[in-house]
């Protein structure tokens, strides 16, 4: 079982840290994140972009240092499941919308990925002139459900629970004795 993979360093005594491998520890100790060596190396490698920094600054302003930094680390954990390009695009869209949670970034990144997968002639969910359309998650899920081919339910079995008709053919009325 492979635990980690590191590129080979040419320089003697060199150090290369992969920020992703420290995220679980940093989410618990979020105060160590701003000065982390892995963060600086991710910045210099272009994996931590100015969009990341802008979203982080807005999240810290909205939620405070600890909660804002934890939200960013949750976003960075999304990179395990979402491509870097989609994640950066999701960060930018969430920042424009003022959505400063990892869930919002994940939703926006998935929307970008889904838009790339759609055929070129397929109409985009955005309004005219590139205007963004807000789609609620439950609406999206309902729109993407497979068709329901089950037969409609029947209530005929419950008819036996209804009051019986009189033998004379008259209808039973409430309060009458049989």
RAMODA-V20510 format. One record per residue. N is the residue number from 1. RES is the residue in one letter. OMEGA is omega in whole degrees, -180 to 180 (999 if undefined). BURIAL is b if it has 9 or more other ideal C-beta (glycine too) atoms within 8 Angstrom, else e. D_LAST is the distance of its C-alpha to the last C-alpha in whole Angstrom. Layout:
{{N,RES,OMEGA,BURIAL,D_LAST} {N,RES,OMEGA,BURIAL,D_LAST}}
This chain:
{{1,X,-180,e,78} {2,X,-179,e,80} {3,X,-179,e,80} {4,X,177,e,82} {5,X,-179,e,84} {6,X,175,e,87} {7,X,-179,e,90} {8,X,179,e,94} {9,X,-179,e,96} {10,X,-175,e,99} {11,X,178,e,101} {12,X,179,e,102} {13,X,180,e,100} {14,X,-178,e,97} {15,X,177,e,94} {16,X,179,e,91} {17,X,175,b,87} {18,X,-176,b,84} {19,X,-178,b,82} {20,X,-177,e,79} {21,X,-178,e,79} {22,X,-173,b,79} {23,X,179,b,76} {24,X,178,e,74} {25,X,-178,e,77} {26,X,179,b,77} {27,X,177,b,74} {28,X,-180,e,74} {29,X,-173,e,77} {30,X,178,b,77} {31,X,179,e,80} {32,X,-175,e,82} {33,X,-176,b,81} {34,X,-179,e,84} {35,X,-176,e,87} {36,X,178,b,86} {37,X,179,e,88} {38,X,178,b,86} {39,X,179,b,85} {40,X,179,e,88} {41,X,177,b,89} {42,X,177,b,86} {43,X,-177,b,87} {44,X,178,e,90} {45,X,180,e,89} {46,X,179,e,87} {47,X,176,e,83} {48,X,-169,b,83} {49,X,173,e,83} {50,X,176,e,84} {51,X,176,b,80} {52,X,-179,b,79} {53,X,-179,b,81} {54,X,179,b,80} {55,X,180,b,76} {56,X,180,b,77} {57,X,179,e,79} {58,X,179,b,76} {59,X,178,b,73} {60,X,179,b,76} {61,X,-177,e,76} {62,X,-171,e,72} {63,X,-176,b,71} {64,X,-175,e,74} {65,X,-174,e,77} {66,X,-177,e,75} {67,X,179,b,71} {68,X,179,b,73} {69,X,177,b,75} {70,X,177,b,72} {71,X,178,b,71} {72,X,180,b,74} {73,X,175,b,74} {74,X,176,b,70} {75,X,180,b,71} {76,X,176,b,74} {77,X,177,b,72} {78,X,-178,b,70} {79,X,177,b,74} {80,X,-176,e,73} {81,X,-176,e,70} {82,X,-180,b,71} {83,X,-178,e,75} {84,X,-178,e,77} {85,X,180,e,77} {86,X,180,b,74} {87,X,179,b,73} {88,X,177,b,76} {89,X,177,b,75} {90,X,176,b,71} {91,X,-179,b,73} {92,X,-180,b,75} {93,X,179,b,72} {94,X,178,b,70} {95,X,178,b,73} {96,X,-179,e,73} {97,X,-177,b,69} {98,X,180,e,70} {99,X,-171,b,67} {100,X,175,b,69} {101,X,179,e,67} {102,X,179,b,67} {103,X,179,e,64} {104,X,178,b,65} {105,X,179,b,68} {106,X,180,b,66} {107,X,-180,b,64} {108,X,179,b,67} {109,X,178,b,69} {110,X,178,b,66} {111,X,178,b,66} {112,X,180,b,70} {113,X,-180,b,70} {114,X,179,e,67} {115,X,178,b,69} {116,X,-178,e,72} {117,X,-179,e,70} {118,X,177,e,68} {119,X,-175,e,70} {120,X,-178,e,73} {121,X,-177,e,71} {122,X,180,e,67} {123,X,-179,e,67} {124,X,179,e,67} {125,X,-180,e,64} {126,X,178,e,67} {127,X,-178,e,67} {128,X,177,e,70} {129,X,175,e,73} {130,X,-180,e,72} {131,X,-177,e,70} {132,X,178,e,68} {133,X,180,e,64} {134,X,177,e,62} {135,X,178,e,59} {136,X,-175,e,57} {137,X,-179,e,56} {138,X,176,e,52} {139,X,180,e,53} {140,X,180,b,56} {141,X,179,e,53} {142,X,-180,e,51} {143,X,-177,e,53} {144,X,177,e,55} {145,X,175,e,51} {146,X,180,e,51} {147,X,180,e,49} {148,X,-177,e,45} {149,X,180,e,45} {150,X,176,e,41} {151,X,178,e,38} {152,X,-180,e,36} {153,X,180,e,33} {154,X,178,e,30} {155,X,-178,e,26} {156,X,179,e,24} {157,X,-180,e,24} {158,X,179,e,21} {159,X,-180,e,19} {160,X,179,e,17} {161,X,-179,e,16} {162,X,177,e,15} {163,X,-178,e,11} {164,X,177,e,10} {165,X,178,e,10} {166,X,179,b,8} {167,X,-179,e,10} {168,X,178,e,11} {169,X,178,e,13} {170,X,-180,e,11} {171,X,177,e,11} {172,X,178,b,9} {173,X,-179,e,10} {174,X,179,e,10} {175,X,178,e,10} {176,X,175,e,6} {177,X,180,e,4} {178,X,999,e,0}}
